[in-house]
Amino acid sequence: MALDGEPVKPETYEGDSITVEGVQDNQVTGEEGRFTAIGCGLWAQLPPLAPGAHSLRIHGQSGDLSVDVDYVLTVGASSA
């Protein structure tokens, strides 16, 4: 992960049991109702960003799962 070309170190959260309530035809199970899943992953907190354009790149792979996303974040000037 990189913000404006500088590395951002994410934190790893090991699996915790979570309860999810799905609506009919949801994208996870296709069924409505409650089910138990595992919530885990990498999380990053970004510092406050100065006004202007910023780039955020997220790239990673684990087994057959991969992600490669580039965001352009635009921060407006504060009116306060």
WOFEN-V951025 format. One record per residue. RES is the residue in one letter. SS is DSSP state (H for helix, E for strand, C for the rest). OMEGA is omega in radians with two decimals (999 if undefined). D_LAST is the distance of its C-alpha to the last C-alpha in whole Angstrom. Layout:
res ss omega d_last
RES SS OMEGA D_LAST
RES SS OMEGA D_LAST
//
This chain:
res ss omega d_last
M C 3.14 31
A E 3.07 29
L E -3.10 26
D C 3.08 26
G C 3.14 29
E E -3.13 29
P E 3.03 30
V C -3.11 29
K C 3.10 31
P C 3.04 31
E E 3.12 32
T E 3.06 35
Y E 3.11 36
E E -3.05 39
G E 2.99 40
D E 3.10 40
S E 3.11 41
I E 3.06 39
T E -3.10 40
V E 3.04 39
E E -3.09 40
G E 3.04 40
V C -3.14 41
Q C 3.14 44
D C 3.10 44
N C -3.03 41
Q C -3.12 41
V C -3.08 42
T C -3.08 45
G C -3.10 46
E C 3.05 46
E C 3.11 45
G E -3.12 45
R E 3.02 44
F E 3.14 44
T E 3.12 44
A E 3.09 42
I E 3.07 41
G E -3.13 37
C E 3.04 37
G E 3.10 36
L E -3.11 33
W E 3.12 30
A C 3.06 27
Q C -3.12 24
L C 3.07 21
P C 3.04 19
P C -3.08 15
L C 3.07 16
A C 3.08 14
P C 3.13 13
G E -3.11 17
A E 3.11 20
H E 3.08 21
S E 3.09 25
L E 3.14 26
R E 3.09 30
I E -3.11 32
H E 3.10 35
G E -3.13 38
Q E 3.04 41
S E -3.08 43
G C -3.13 47
D C -3.10 47
L E 3.06 43
S E 3.10 41
V E 3.11 37
D E -3.02 36
V E 3.03 32
D E 3.10 30
Y E 2.93 27
V E -3.13 24
L E 3.11 21
T E -3.12 18
V E 3.11 14
G C 3.10 12
A C 3.13 9
S C 3.11 6
S C -3.11 4
A C 999 0
//
